[in-house]
Amino acid sequence: MNLLSIFLMSPAGGDGSDPYSGMIMMVALIGVFYFFFIRPQQKKAKETKKFREAISKGDKIVTIGGIHGKVIEMKDTTVIIEVEGQGRLKLNKDAINPVAEQTELAKPK
């Protein structure tokens, strides 16, 4: 038997059981889902948004497609980056990878 089925099983007698025990377990299960799944995702989304808003001209970035470049112009929702060979790309800010900021290639020198 798994742990959840043990908690949801009613006592053998059934006469003196608490009618709220099932409700308490459902609330506990929702609480576990919130604190272990929903809340960390919201925190990660906030950090990603904060990182993308903090990008400024001259920063080296990596896109989610793996393109490395240097920011040369910023607008509200777009970024123009310069890649190797003096090529320029216009990207949506959502295409910037926030995880890549820790990589050696993305750090400004």
Rosetta silent file (secondary structure, phi, psi, omega in degrees, C-alpha in Angstrom):
SEQUENCE: MNLLSIFLMSPAGGDGSDPYSGMIMMVALIGVFYFFFIRPQQKKAKETKKFREAISKGDKIVTIGGIHGKVIEMKDTTVIIEVEGQGRLKLNKDAINPVAEQTELAKPK
SCORE:     score description
SCORE:     0.000 S_00000001
   1 L     0.000  142.134  177.002    0.000    0.000    0.000 S_00000001
   2 L   -89.428  170.719 -173.635    1.207    3.460   -0.697 S_00000001
   3 H   -64.976  -38.655 -178.354    1.175    6.282    1.814 S_00000001
   4 H   -64.996  -40.437 -179.034   -1.777    8.139    0.292 S_00000001
   5 H   -68.397  -29.991  177.610   -4.086    5.122    0.435 S_00000001
   6 H   -66.114  -41.636 -179.001   -3.232    4.572    4.109 S_00000001
   7 H   -72.040  -32.288 -176.207   -4.263    8.150    4.956 S_00000001
   8 H   -86.855  -11.389  179.600   -7.457    8.060    2.915 S_00000001
   9 L   -70.944  140.580  177.092   -8.689    4.716    4.243 S_00000001
  10 L   -85.376  157.615  178.444  -11.472    4.946    6.796 S_00000001
  11 L   -62.463  158.150 -175.672  -11.224    3.066   10.082 S_00000001
  12 L   -60.868  -39.078 -178.500  -12.538   -0.512   10.157 S_00000001
  13 L   -69.631  -46.811  178.137  -15.510    0.346   12.389 S_00000001
  14 L    76.987  -17.481 -176.575  -16.640    3.337   10.386 S_00000001
  15 L   -76.618  -42.477 -175.774  -19.190    4.391   13.029 S_00000001
  16 L   -99.977   19.616 -176.341  -17.037    6.816   15.032 S_00000001
  17 L   -75.066  151.840  179.293  -14.960    8.144   12.148 S_00000001
  18 L   -79.129  122.311 -177.950  -14.417   11.845   11.699 S_00000001
  19 L   -70.632  -12.068 -178.213  -16.365   13.092    8.658 S_00000001
  20 L   -96.723   -2.188 -176.237  -13.783   15.840    8.074 S_00000001
  21 H   -63.623  -38.569  177.330  -10.713   13.589    7.788 S_00000001
  22 H   -65.533  -39.103  178.826  -11.062   13.296    4.000 S_00000001
  23 H   -66.263  -39.903  179.036  -11.426   17.057    3.697 S_00000001
  24 H   -63.375  -40.615  179.638   -8.339   17.623    5.836 S_00000001
  25 H   -66.928  -37.760  178.311   -6.324   15.280    3.624 S_00000001
  26 H   -65.252  -41.612  178.133   -7.458   17.084    0.466 S_00000001
  27 H   -64.368  -41.194  177.892   -6.435   20.455    1.942 S_00000001
  28 H   -63.349  -41.103  179.545   -3.071   18.977    2.943 S_00000001
  29 H   -65.088  -41.650  176.826   -2.574   17.580   -0.561 S_00000001
  30 H   -64.161  -39.764  177.319   -3.379   20.951   -2.139 S_00000001
  31 H   -61.971  -42.034  178.535   -0.936   22.601    0.273 S_00000001
  32 H   -63.116  -45.568  178.801    1.818   20.181   -0.712 S_00000001
  33 H   -60.509  -40.677 -179.156    1.208   20.840   -4.412 S_00000001
  34 H   -64.395  -50.510 -174.064    1.294   24.591   -3.822 S_00000001
  35 H   -76.131  -22.762 -179.104    4.511   24.659   -1.791 S_00000001
  36 H  -103.905  -17.286 -177.396    6.432   22.091   -3.857 S_00000001
  37 H  -122.823  -52.610 -173.054    5.218   22.799   -7.406 S_00000001
  38 H   -74.724  -48.815 -176.651    3.356   26.073   -7.909 S_00000001
  39 H   -62.195  -44.676  177.176    5.329   28.422   -5.645 S_00000001
  40 H   -62.916  -34.916  178.000    8.802   27.479   -6.979 S_00000001
  41 H   -66.253  -40.355  178.140    7.581   27.972  -10.562 S_00000001
  42 H   -65.113  -39.586  179.081    6.252   31.438   -9.707 S_00000001
  43 H   -64.188  -43.218  179.402    9.549   32.330   -8.022 S_00000001
  44 H   -64.495  -39.943  178.745   11.528   31.163  -11.056 S_00000001
  45 H   -64.415  -39.126  177.352    9.282   33.186  -13.399 S_00000001
  46 H   -64.153  -43.459  179.580    9.835   36.329  -11.296 S_00000001
  47 H   -64.682  -39.412  178.302   13.615   35.843  -11.355 S_00000001
  48 H   -63.975  -44.437  178.850   13.573   35.318  -15.128 S_00000001
  49 H   -62.661  -43.093  179.926   11.527   38.485  -15.658 S_00000001
  50 H   -63.217  -41.363  178.713   13.843   40.453  -13.370 S_00000001
  51 H   -62.783  -45.558 -177.668   16.916   39.169  -15.251 S_00000001
  52 H   -67.454  -31.351  177.283   15.474   40.098  -18.655 S_00000001
  53 H   -75.496  -23.611 -177.447   14.554   43.582  -17.452 S_00000001
  54 H   -85.838   -5.856  179.857   18.063   44.134  -16.055 S_00000001
  55 L   -67.896  136.939 -179.493   19.803   43.518  -19.381 S_00000001
  56 L  -132.455  172.893 -179.265   21.483   46.643  -20.678 S_00000001
  57 L   -61.369  132.361  179.323   23.491   47.788  -23.664 S_00000001
  58 L    98.716  -12.968  178.907   26.893   46.093  -23.830 S_00000001
  59 L   -72.345  144.503  173.794   25.904   42.904  -21.955 S_00000001
  60 E   -93.369  133.154 -176.605   26.836   39.572  -23.470 S_00000001
  61 E  -132.302  166.975  173.132   23.898   37.181  -23.713 S_00000001
  62 E  -128.322  132.446  179.280   22.961   33.732  -24.964 S_00000001
  63 E   -83.006  169.344  178.599   19.597   33.096  -26.604 S_00000001
  64 L   -67.627  -16.418  176.414   17.458   30.033  -25.942 S_00000001
  65 L   -88.497   -5.547  177.020   18.594   28.836  -29.386 S_00000001
  66 L    95.521   11.329  179.579   22.242   28.995  -28.317 S_00000001
  67 L   -84.635  126.966  179.166   23.260   32.155  -30.200 S_00000001
  68 E   -96.453  137.193 -179.997   25.895   34.187  -28.376 S_00000001
  69 E  -162.783  174.912 -179.889   25.915   37.943  -28.862 S_00000001
  70 E  -117.057  131.492 -178.269   26.407   41.380  -27.409 S_00000001
  71 E   -70.975  127.105  177.644   23.445   43.724  -26.823 S_00000001
  72 E  -117.260  -17.325  177.858   23.743   46.890  -28.908 S_00000001
  73 E  -153.941  138.791 -179.761   20.203   48.280  -28.710 S_00000001
  74 E  -120.873  139.226  171.924   17.260   47.819  -26.332 S_00000001
  75 L  -129.346 -172.353 -176.898   13.568   48.532  -26.892 S_00000001
  76 L   -59.578  -53.481 -175.562   10.447   47.650  -24.889 S_00000001
  77 L  -117.489   -3.864 -177.529   10.021   44.075  -26.110 S_00000001
  78 E  -125.592  161.568  179.652   12.958   43.589  -28.493 S_00000001
  79 E  -136.801  137.826  172.675   16.730   43.506  -28.361 S_00000001
  80 E  -107.167  124.052 -179.591   19.228   43.934  -31.174 S_00000001
  81 E  -116.456  154.675  176.197   22.375   41.884  -30.667 S_00000001
  82 E  -107.947  127.295  179.954   25.631   41.756  -32.559 S_00000001
  83 E  -107.688  176.110 -179.000   27.007   38.295  -33.290 S_00000001
  84 L   -57.581  140.621 -178.293   30.365   37.168  -34.617 S_00000001
  85 L    87.366   16.732  179.249   31.138   38.558  -38.049 S_00000001
  86 L    61.956   19.523  175.682   29.434   41.885  -37.265 S_00000001
  87 E   -76.269  148.739 -179.605   25.992   40.375  -37.982 S_00000001
  88 E  -121.593  138.808  179.594   23.007   41.873  -36.209 S_00000001
  89 E  -127.236  138.410  174.880   19.900   40.059  -35.036 S_00000001
  90 E  -101.798  121.710 -175.439   16.645   41.483  -33.725 S_00000001
  91 E  -124.944  154.198  169.603   15.221   39.262  -30.990 S_00000001
  92 E   -76.567  145.064 -179.990   12.278   39.249  -28.661 S_00000001
  93 H   -60.571  -26.940  179.275   13.349   39.630  -25.006 S_00000001
  94 H   -66.890  -15.223 -178.729   11.666   36.302  -24.259 S_00000001
  95 H   -86.103    0.823  179.556   14.331   34.591  -26.394 S_00000001
  96 E   -88.482  130.271 -175.728   17.115   35.462  -23.938 S_00000001
  97 L   -85.250  114.877  179.657   18.195   32.540  -21.787 S_00000001
  98 L   -73.901  -22.378 -178.934   18.396   33.509  -18.082 S_00000001
  99 H   -73.220  -30.133 -175.141   20.249   30.308  -17.145 S_00000001
 100 H   -71.035   -8.319 -179.151   23.148   31.100  -19.461 S_00000001
 101 H   -63.659  -22.929 -179.806   24.188   34.110  -17.375 S_00000001
 102 H   -86.536  -11.619 -178.664   26.302   31.786  -15.231 S_00000001
 103 L   -73.670  156.214 -177.051   28.182   30.272  -18.168 S_00000001
 104 L   -64.818  -34.757 -176.656   31.688   31.450  -18.923 S_00000001
 105 L   -73.886  -25.845 -177.366   30.802   32.617  -22.438 S_00000001
 106 L   -86.118  -14.754 -177.612   27.952   34.852  -21.302 S_00000001
 107 L   -76.803  135.197  176.984   29.949   36.763  -18.683 S_00000001
 108 L   -68.951  146.007 -178.234   31.236   40.185  -19.760 S_00000001
 109 L  -100.379    0.000    0.000   35.008   40.488  -19.762 S_00000001
